[in-house]
Amino acid sequence: MSGDEAMGGGAGTVGSGAGVAGEPAAEGAPNRLRFGYGTNGLTDLRLDDALGLLADLGYSGVGLTLDHMHLDPLAPDLAARTRRVARRLTRLGLTATVETGARYVLDPRRKHGPSLLDPDPQRRADRVRLLIRAVQVAADLDAHAVHCFSGITPDGTPEATAWQRLADTLAPVLDAATGAGVPLAIEPEPGHLLGTLADFHHLRLLLGDPEPLGLTLDIGHCQCLEPQSPADCVRAAAPWLRHVQIEDMRRGVHEHLPFGDGEIDFPPVLRALAATGYQGLTVVELPRHSHAGPQLASQSLEFLRRADELAATPPTAHEASAPGGTS
């Protein structure tokens, strides 16, 4: 899809993001969101070039996916590379959230493998080590949070076994996050064991509600499969928000789309997000559009800024009277 098509018509309505849920903004002084862009949508650029682009465009930060083409989490000199990235972020005035959704960084043959649910305990341990490395990278970058996900339940694995496996494998990661003072933000992913907000709460209670466990909320995923509207999902998720991803999407179709190509009405979503007092990054997530990454990064920020301006205006009578209407 071309950049012009990406920001053309469509049902989406126009509507800046960084890491921890806080107190709602005072009346008359709405919280201004801080927007970032995911490096998984800029894989054709060197990391230095990608960060420079985002700073030049006016982004507040970056969703930094640890991957071979950018900050390789398996590199023997990872600590030195991380220090260089930290200096670059500081010079550019960018903040970061560390993301761990690289497709083939651990297994060159299986997308997102191995997961925390892999039947092989040694392979599960590989994912755990990656997440613990990500926590250290996040601490060194002074990042808002570390993003992660459960993975798909392997064939033949009972659901109860999968949940216990997820809880067991996350325990050392949560210990590392506690020690580093970095929140771990797990993402409900369509098709995964942990696929919905309800699943997040199931895990949270299974683990005993550990303080470092937070939530990555993907706005498109809310549109795709949650029973509530995306704006209502934001309000429901507010106490646990540690990271936010954003893109357009259609109901029932898990396809990350440029803004305007899906069905989401963005000003109510951004208004709800600002009202939570969220202080993390709101990161554009377009991992299949790297071929047009620089153009889409520019157009996405323009779109979000317009939507954010509309979000700062009082809600319409229709929004205010709708069930779960804008607060």
N, C-alpha and C positions, 0 to 999 in steps of 0.2 A: 504494500500500500504506500502511495506517495504521501509526502508531508501535507500537500494541499488537501488530499482526500481525508487524511487523518483528522484535520481540524475543521472539516466541512460540516454540513448539516447534521442530521441524526437527531435522536431523541434526547441526548444528554444536554443538560443545561449548564451554562457557565457558572463558575464559582470563585500559606506559608507555614511549616510544621517543625519541633525538637523534642525529648524523652520521657518525662515522668509526669503522671497525673498529679495535679495539685488542686488547690482550692479554686472554685469558680471565680471568674473575673468579677471585679466589683461592677455594680450597675453603672452604666455610663462610660466604663473603661474596658471595652471588650478585649479579651486576649487575642493578640495577633499571632496567627499561625506562622510557622517557619517551614518552608518547603525545601525538600531535597530531591535528588534524582538518583536512581539506582545504577550502580556501575554494571549490573547485569544487562542493562540496556545500552551500554557503551563499550561492548567487548571488542569493537574494531579499533578502539583508541588505546594508546598507552595510558597508564594510570595518571601520570603527570599531566598529560594532555587533557584527559577527562576532567581532572580536578580543576585545571586552569579554565576549561570551558565553562564549568558550572559556576565558578567564581565570577567570571566575566559576565555571564548571563544574569547574575544576581541571586543565585540560590544561596540558602543559608547553610546547606550541608549536603551530605552524600550518604546514601545507603551503600556501604562498601561490602560487596560480596567477595569473600576470600576465595580466589581462584587462580589457576596457573598463569593467566595472562595479566593479572594485576598483582595483588599481594598474595603470593602462593603460600598457603598455610603449611605445606610440606617442605618448603625451602630450608636448607640447613642453616642459613643465615637470616632466619625470619626475624629475630629480634633487631638486627641491624637494619633490615628493610623497614620494619615497623617504625623505628626511630626516624628514618628518612621521611616516611609518609607523615608522621606526626609533625615534623618540622614544616613540611609542605602545607598541611592543613592549617597550621598556625599562621604561616605567611599569607595564605589566601583568605583567612578569616572564616574558614569552614569548620563545622562540627560533623560528627559521623555517628552512624549506627552500624554495627558490624553484622552482616548477614551471612548465612551459611547454606544458601540454597544452590551452590554451584552444582552443575549437572553431573560432571564426571571427574571431579577432583580426587575422589577416593577410589573409584572403580571405573576404568576406561570403557567398560562394556555394559554397565548397568546404570541407567539414569538415576541419580540421587541415591545410589547404593554405596555402601551398605547403610541401612537406616538403623534407628534405635530399636527396631522390632525384628531385625534379622534373626533367623533361627540359629545361626552360628554365633556363639558367644564371642569368639575372637573377632568376627566382623562387627558385631555390636560395639566391641571395645574400640575398634578403629574410629567409629563415629563419635564415641565418647571422647577419645583423645582429640579429635578435631574440634569438638565443642569446647573442651578445656583450653586448647590453644586459642580459640576464638575469644574466650573470656580474657586471656592474658593480653591478646592484641587489643581488645577493647579497653582494658585498663591502661595500656600504654598510650593509646590514642585519646584517652579521656572521653570515650564514646558514651552515648546515652544508654545503650543496651546491646545485648547479643540476641539476635533472632535465631530461632530454630523451629523444627517441625517434627511430627511424630514418625511419618512414613506410612506406607500402605500396609495393612495387615497381611502378612504372608499367607498364601494358600494353606489351608489345613490347620491354621492356628486358631484355637478357640478365642473368643473375644475377651474373656476374663484373663486368659494367659497373656494376650497382647497388652492389656492394660497394666498388668503386674510387671511385665517386661519393660514397658515404658517407664513406669514409676521407678523400677530398680536401676535402669540405665541413667535416668536423669539425676539420681541422688548424688553421685560424685560431681556432676556438672553444677548442681545447685550449691554444693559445698564450695567449689571453686569460685562461683559467682559471689557467694557470701564473703569469702576471704578477700576477693578483689573489689568488693563494693560495686559490682556491675549487675544490673537486673538481667535476668534471662527472660526473654519475651517469646513464648511459643505461639506459633501461628496456626489457627484452624485452617486446614487446607482441604478443598473438596476432594473426596475420594480417599483421604487418609483416615486412620483410626481416629485421630483428633481432627474432626472436620467442621465442627460447629462451635458456637459459643457455649452451648450446653455441654459439649464434650470438654471444653476447657475447665468448666466448673467441676465436672466429674473428676478430672485429673487433679485439680487444686485440692479438692476434699480428700481424694485418695492419698495424696502426699501430706495431708495435715496442714494445708494452707501455708506453705513456707513463704517467708517474707520476700525472698529474691525472685519468686516465680511471678512473672507478669504475662501480659498478652500483647502479641502483635495482631492488630486488627487490620485486615485487608478490606477496604471499602467495596471493591468489586466483588469479593467473595460474599459479602453481605447481600448484595443485589442478586447474586447467583443463586443462593440456596437458603438464606436465613428467612424465617417466617416474618420477622419484623423488617421495616424499612431500614435502609442504611443509616439514616439519622437516628432512628430509635435504637439501632444496634450500638451506635456511638454512646448514647446516653446510658444504655444498659451496661456497657463495658467500661465506663469511665473510671471506676475505682482501680482497675487493673491495667489500664493502658500504659504501655511502656514504649510502643513503637506503632506507627501507622503507615500502611502502604495504600496507595491510591491510584486508580485508573478507572476507565469506563468498562462496563460489562453489561450483558443481557441476562435476563432471568433464565435460569436453568442451563446456561452455556458457560462453561469455565474457559473463557478466552479473554485474555487481557487486551483491552482495546484502547487506542488513543482517545482522548477526551472528545466527546461529540459523536462517537461512533456507537455508543451503547445507549442505555436507558436511564442512567442515573441523573437525578436532579441535584446538582452539587451545592448550590448555596445553602439549602437546609442542612446538608451534611456538615459543611464547614462551620455554619452557625452553631450547630450542636457541639462540634469538636471544640470550638473556641470557648463555649460556655462551660466545658469541663475544667478549664484551666490547664489543659494538657500543654506541657512545655517541651516535648520531644520533637523529632522531625516527622513531617508528613511527606513520605518519599514516593515519587512517581515510579511505578513498577511496570515496565514494558520490556520484558526480557526477550521477546521475539522480534524486536524492532531495532536491533543494533545497526542494521544497514542504513537506517535514517536517524541514528541517535542524536547527532548534533542538532538537526532541524527539529526533531520532536522535543528535545530538551527545551529549546527556545519556545516553541509553540505551547508546550505544556505549561510553562511558567506564566506565559501571557494569559492562558486560559484560567489558571488557578488564581492569578491576581484579580482578574475580572470577577470571578466567582466569589473571591474573598471580599471584594468591595460590595457586591450584592448581599453577601452574608451579613455585612455590617449594618445593613438597613433593617428596620423593624420587619418582622414576619408579616406576610399577607394575611388577610382575614381567613382565607382558605387554609393556610398552614396552621394558624392559631386554633382553628376550630376542628382540624383533623384529629382523629384518634392518635394520642401520643404526640400531639402537635408541638411545634418548636417552642422551646422554653425561652 
